């Protein structure tokens, strides 16, 4: 088990990652508003408080690299390069969404940027990531696959199957356990036997790395090193990113199941605050930092308005992208 190295990214590098983080947060705040106004059909799971994980991991991937995500996948999708306007239309179920409105929030995907899909089934992205990595190896490509999943996923069968498969075949899958401490409304440590996610990965021979998931500098430094090693043949790696979900399980959940003092303690460790402190301490002007947030809010407000004005998709689109296995015998 290891932590990050001592090499730090430049202030300009962190500023760019900070911009991604704010684009994620502003998108999530707009999605929360849309949910409250009844514009999103079904549940929307927000990643407010977890932005550094998505930005730090995806910021070290190529466009041709792949990711799989969870039901809380908006941030990963934005960080991988998807168009926020198309994403917002997807959440609204409108024409021009990333899947023409058929996937919605929990199954958002964008193959054009290597985002293979969010998934409403806990841990379901793990075997998909393993399969994608093996397919790319058979094609002779040096693709890295980043697999995001929550702490609750380590108690599901696909966790064992997926990690075991990638270890046996030394596949370049970067497993990212986005540990926000809760599985829905239940503390994960109350439902997980043994030392936890990292120990389980280590038992399968997958190298593990524990990192502060709210510290964009630490995540970026660690991920950059691991991705380089994986492209050179290091095999699977496991990041246990300790973070905190500031909102409830869904956009409609007030989050009152968690102690107020616990929430307050993590608000003091907000990833935006940590990044801003780094930037200020490394010579970035306050005005330049403030402009990042302002620009993100303007962008996502425009995406919200555009999605709301976009028409519904044609009914014929419902039958596209559906596998035809033929009629009954």
N, C-alpha and C positions, 0 to 999 in steps of 0.2 A: 504494500500500500504506500502511495506517495502523495505529496502535495505539489504545488506549483514550483517552478524554478524561480530564481531571483531576477531573471531578465524581464524588464518591463517594456510595454509598448510605448510609442511616442504619444505626446499629447494630441497630435492631429489624428492619430489612429483611434485613440479613445474618444475624441470628439465625434468621429464618424460613427463609432459604435453607439455613442450616446444619442445620436440622431436616430438610429434604428430603434433604440429603446423607447424614445419618446414617440416615434411613429406607432409603435406597438401600443403604448399606453393610451395615446389619443384615439387609436382605433377601438380599443377595448371600451373606453369611456363612451364613444359614440355607439358602440354595440349595446352597451348597458342602457343608454337612452332609448335606442330602438326597441329593445326588449320591453322596457317599461311602457312604451307607447303602443305596444302590440304590433309592431312592424316585423318582428321575427317570429316565424312559426316554429314552435318547439323550443327546446332549451338552448341557451347560449352559456358556455362555460368560459369565464374570463380569466386571464393570466396576469392581472394587475398585481405587481409585486415580484413577478418572476421574469421580467423582461431581460435581465442580464444573461440568463441562461440561453435563451433563444438567440440573442444578438451575438454573444461570445462564441457560441458553437458555430452557427451558420456563417458568421463573419470569417471563418477560416476554411470554408468549403468553396469549391468551384461551382459554377452554375451546373456543370455536368454531374456533380456529385448528387447523391440522393438522400432524402430524409423520409422517415415515417413518423407519424405524430399520434396524438391522443385526442380524446374528445375536447381537450383544452388546447386547440392547435392554431388559433389565429396568429399568435406571436411567432411561432415557428414558420408559418407560411409567409408572413411579411418579411421576416429576417432572411428567408431563402430567396426573396426577390419577386414574389407575386405582386401583381397590380392591386393596390388597396381598393381602387374603385370597383374592379371586378369582384373582389372579395366581398365588399359591402353589398353589391347587387346579389351575390350568392346568398348571403345571410338573409336578405329580404325576399329571396325566391324569385328574383326578377331576371328578365332577359339580359344576356350579356354577363351573367355571373360566371365564375370559373368553371362551373359545371352546368351552366344554363339554369341555375336555380334548383337543381335536383338533389344536390348534396347537402346544402345548408351549412349550418355552423359545425355540427359534429362530424361531418364527412367532407369537409372542404379539402380540395386537392387542386394541384396545378402541375401537370406533368411537364409543362414547358420550362419550369425552373427546377425540376427534379423533386418536387413535393408529391410523393406518392399517395398521400391522403391521411387525413385525420381518421380516427376510428372510434366509434361509440362503444366498442367492446374493449374492456380493460385488458391490456397486454397483447392485444391482437396484432399490433404493429411489429412486435418482436420477430415472429417467424417470417413475416413479410420482408423485413429488413435482411434477415439471413438469406432468404431465397433470392432477393435482389442482388445481394453481394456475390452469391455463388453464380448467378447468371452473368454478371459483369465479368467475373473471373473467366468463365468459359468463353466469353467474347474477347478475352485478352486485354481488357481495359483496366486502368489503375484507379477505378472509381472507389471512393470512400462512401459508405452509407452510415449516416447518423440516425440512430434510433432513439427517439424520445419516449419516455414512459414515466408514470408516476410511481411513488413509493408503494402504493397499494398493489401495483402490478407484480411485485416480487413474490406475492403469495398466490399467483396464478400459474397454472401448468406451462403455458407458453414461455415463461421466463426460463425455466429449466431447459426446455427443449431447444429454444433459440440460442441461448448462450452455449449449451453443450455442442450444438451443431457448428457454430462458428469457431469454437475452440478446436474441435476435431479437424476441421478443414482450414484453420488459420485464415478465416475470412476477414476482410477489412471493415468490420462493423464497429462503430463507436457507439457503445451503449451509454445513454445519458439518463440516469435516474434523477428526475426532477423532483426532489424530495421536499414537498411543501408541508410535510408533517401530518396531513390529513388525507384519508380516503373517504371522499364525500364529507360526512360530518363526524367521522370517527377517527380518533388519533391512531395513526398507523402503528405506533410502537406498542399500543395495547392489543394489537391483533397480529403481531409479527413475532414469531419465536426466534430466539437466538440474537446475535449481535446486529443483524440487519442486512440491508442490501449489499454493501461492500463485501461482507464476509461470505455471503452466498455466491457472489461472483468469483471470489478468490477460491472457493471450494471447487470450482469448475476449472481452475487454472487460468482465469481471465485476469490480467493485471488491473488493479483498481487504483483510483485516484480520488481522494476526497477533497472537495473544494468549497469555498464559500460561494454559494450560488447567487448571492447578491453583489458580489465584487466583480465587476466587469473586467478589471485589470487581471485578476487572478484567473478567471475563466479563459480569457483571450490568450494569456500566456501559456496556460496548460494545454489548451486545445490546439494551438499552433504547433506545439512540439509533438503532440500525439499524432496529429494528422500527417505530419511529415514522416514520422516513423512508420505509420501504417502504410503509406504509399511505398515505402521501402521494403515492406514485407513483414512488419512486426505482428500482424494478426490482430485479433479483436482487442479492444481496450474498454474499460468501464469507468465512467465518471459518476461519482456520487455527489451531486450538486445540492447542497443544503440551502433551501430558500423558504419562502413563506407566501402563501396565497392571502392577499389582503382582503379579498371579497369572499362572499359565501360560495357554496359549491356551484351554484348557477347565478345568472344575473338577477333572478327573482328571489334568491335566498338572502335574507338580511345578515346571515352569518352569526346569529346570536348564540349558536351552540358553543362557540369558543369564548373563553374568558376574556373580558375586556382588557385586563392588564397584559395578557399575552399578546393580543393584537397591538396594543400600544408599544410594547417592547420591540416588536418587529418593525413598526412604522419608523422607529428611530434608526433602523438599519435598512432603510429603503434603498434599493439599488440606484435610484436617481440621485439621492443624497451622496452616496459613496462616490459615484462617478463625478458629480459636480465638485466634490472636495478635491479629488485627484486633479481635475482640470484647473481649478483655481490655484492649486499649489504648484502647477507646472506652467504657469504663465498665460493661461487662456483668459481673455477679458470677460468680465461678467456679462457684458452686452452680447458677446458672441454665444455664450452659453444660453442666455435667455432667449436668443433668437431661434435656437434649436426647438425649444418647446413651443414657441409661438407659431413657427412654420408648420410643425406637426399638427397642431390644433386646427389651423386653417385648412390644411390638406384633408384631414379626416372629416371636418365639418362639410367641406365641399363633396366628399365621397358620400356622406350621409344624404345630403340634399339630392345628389344625382341619383342615388339608388331609389330614393322615395319617389322621384319623378319618372323613373324608368318603367315601361310597361311590363306586364306579365309575359312570360314566354308563350309562344304558340303551343297549342295542345299537341301538335305532331311531334314536338321535341321529346315528349314523354317516352316515346318508343325508340329513341336513339340511344346509343351507348349501352344497349342491353344485349347480352349474349343470346344468340338464337341456337338452341340445341335441337331444333327440329320438332315436329309435331309428335304426338303420342303414337306408339306402334299400333 
